[in-house]
Amino acid sequence: MRALVQRVAQARVDVAGRTIGQCGPGLLILICAMQGDTVAQADALAAKIHKLRIFCDDAGKMNLALKDTGGGALVVSQFTLAADTRSGNRPGFSTAAPPDEGERLYLHFANALRGFGVPVETGEFGASMAVHLVNDGPVTIWLDTAAG
């Protein structure tokens, strides 16, 4: 699975002009299931992200994790993280999981993160969404379970 994790002061996702998910200080997590990804990978990614030390302590050093701050997460599916741009100018998305599997793993990931006590809201799988965020830092981290 691939995730683009952004530390945010706040974030929200709108569908058809209506807010369907939001969070205050915490993480905006854009997530994509790839072909062959498993529930075990979704669980491992959720565990990694909730322990990822990217929040500042009192000394201003990135020493705290989401689990330490009590922050929330907004999890948004984004199949374009599977973009293959190695040839030509039009990205290919054939390495993304099929929609049914992608949605299943996306929802499983969100629930796994909830299982660690993180307040989680989500976008709407497959919808055209407007994502609004105030990036804090900015801090943006790329994670890919295939990369180890």
C-alpha positions as CSV (number, residue, x, y, z in Angstrom):
1,M,0.0,0.0,0.0
2,R,1.1,3.5,-0.6
3,A,0.4,6.5,1.7
4,L,1.2,10.2,1.5
5,V,1.0,11.4,5.1
6,Q,0.7,15.1,5.7
7,R,0.9,16.7,9.2
8,V,-1.9,19.2,9.3
9,A,-3.4,21.9,11.5
10,Q,-6.7,21.0,10.0
11,A,-8.1,19.2,7.0
12,R,-11.5,18.4,5.4
13,V,-12.9,16.6,2.4
14,D,-16.0,17.7,0.5
15,V,-18.1,15.8,-1.9
16,A,-20.6,17.8,-4.0
17,G,-20.1,20.8,-1.8
18,R,-20.8,19.0,1.4
19,T,-18.2,18.2,4.1
20,I,-18.1,14.5,4.7
21,G,-14.9,14.2,6.8
22,Q,-12.6,16.4,8.7
23,C,-9.9,16.6,11.4
24,G,-8.2,19.2,13.5
25,P,-4.5,18.9,14.3
26,G,-3.3,15.5,13.1
27,L,-2.7,13.8,9.8
28,L,-4.2,13.8,6.4
29,I,-3.5,10.4,4.9
30,L,-3.9,9.9,1.2
31,I,-4.0,6.1,0.6
32,C,-3.8,3.7,-2.3
33,A,-4.0,0.0,-2.4
34,M,-1.8,-1.6,-5.0
35,Q,-2.4,-4.9,-6.9
36,G,-1.5,-7.8,-4.6
37,D,-1.7,-5.8,-1.3
38,T,-3.0,-7.6,1.7
39,V,-4.8,-6.9,4.9
40,A,-1.5,-7.6,6.8
41,Q,0.1,-4.7,4.8
42,A,-2.8,-2.4,5.7
43,D,-2.5,-3.3,9.3
44,A,1.3,-2.8,9.3
45,L,0.9,0.6,7.6
46,A,-1.7,1.7,10.1
47,A,0.7,0.6,12.9
48,K,3.6,2.5,11.3
49,I,1.7,5.7,10.8
50,H,0.2,5.9,14.3
51,K,3.7,5.6,15.7
52,L,5.4,7.9,13.1
53,R,7.3,10.6,15.1
54,I,6.6,13.7,13.1
55,F,5.0,16.0,15.7
56,C,7.1,18.5,17.6
57,D,7.8,18.1,21.3
58,D,8.3,21.1,23.7
59,A,11.8,21.6,22.4
60,G,10.6,21.8,18.8
61,K,12.0,18.4,17.7
62,M,10.0,15.9,15.8
63,N,9.8,13.3,18.6
64,L,6.0,12.8,19.1
65,A,3.7,10.5,17.2
66,L,0.0,10.8,16.6
67,K,-0.6,8.4,19.4
68,D,1.2,10.9,21.8
69,T,-0.6,14.0,20.6
70,G,-4.2,12.7,20.7
71,G,-4.7,14.1,17.2
72,G,-7.0,12.8,14.6
73,A,-6.7,11.5,11.0
74,L,-8.5,12.2,7.8
75,V,-8.1,9.2,5.5
76,V,-8.8,9.8,1.8
77,S,-8.5,7.2,-1.0
78,Q,-6.4,8.3,-3.9
79,F,-5.7,5.8,-6.6
80,T,-3.5,8.3,-8.4
81,L,-0.7,7.4,-5.9
82,A,-0.3,4.3,-8.2
83,A,0.6,6.5,-11.2
84,D,3.3,5.1,-13.4
85,T,5.0,8.0,-15.3
86,R,8.0,6.2,-16.6
87,S,6.9,6.4,-20.3
88,G,5.0,9.1,-22.1
89,N,3.2,12.0,-20.5
90,R,0.0,10.3,-19.5
91,P,0.2,8.4,-16.2
92,G,-0.9,4.8,-16.1
93,F,-2.7,3.3,-13.2
94,S,-2.7,-0.4,-14.0
95,T,-0.7,-1.2,-10.8
96,A,-3.6,0.0,-8.5
97,A,-5.8,-2.6,-6.9
98,P,-9.1,-3.2,-8.7
99,P,-11.8,-0.9,-7.2
100,D,-13.5,-3.5,-5.0
101,E,-10.2,-4.6,-3.5
102,G,-9.0,-1.1,-3.2
103,E,-12.1,0.0,-1.3
104,R,-11.9,-3.0,1.0
105,L,-8.3,-2.3,1.9
106,Y,-8.9,1.4,2.3
107,L,-11.7,0.8,4.7
108,H,-9.7,-1.8,6.5
109,F,-6.7,0.6,6.9
110,A,-9.0,3.3,8.4
111,N,-10.5,0.8,10.8
112,A,-7.0,-0.5,11.8
113,L,-6.0,3.1,12.6
114,R,-9.2,3.5,14.7
115,G,-8.1,0.3,16.5
116,F,-5.1,2.2,17.9
117,G,-7.5,4.8,19.4
118,V,-7.0,7.4,16.7
119,P,-10.1,9.4,15.8
120,V,-10.5,8.7,12.1
121,E,-12.8,10.3,9.5
122,T,-12.8,9.3,5.8
123,G,-13.5,10.6,2.3
124,E,-15.8,8.7,-0.1
125,F,-14.1,6.0,-2.1
126,G,-14.3,6.6,-5.8
127,A,-16.0,10.0,-5.5
128,S,-14.7,13.3,-6.9
129,M,-13.5,15.0,-3.7
130,A,-12.2,18.5,-2.8
131,V,-9.6,18.1,-0.1
132,H,-8.8,21.2,1.9
133,L,-5.8,21.3,4.3
134,V,-3.5,23.5,6.2
135,N,-0.2,21.7,6.1
136,D,1.7,22.0,9.3
137,G,5.5,22.5,8.8
138,P,5.0,21.5,6.0
139,V,5.7,17.9,6.8
140,T,4.9,15.4,4.1
141,I,6.0,11.8,4.3
142,W,5.8,9.1,1.5
143,L,5.3,5.5,2.7
144,D,5.1,2.4,0.5
145,T,4.8,-1.1,2.0
146,A,6.5,-2.6,-1.1
147,A,9.6,-0.6,-0.3
148,G,10.1,-2.4,3.0
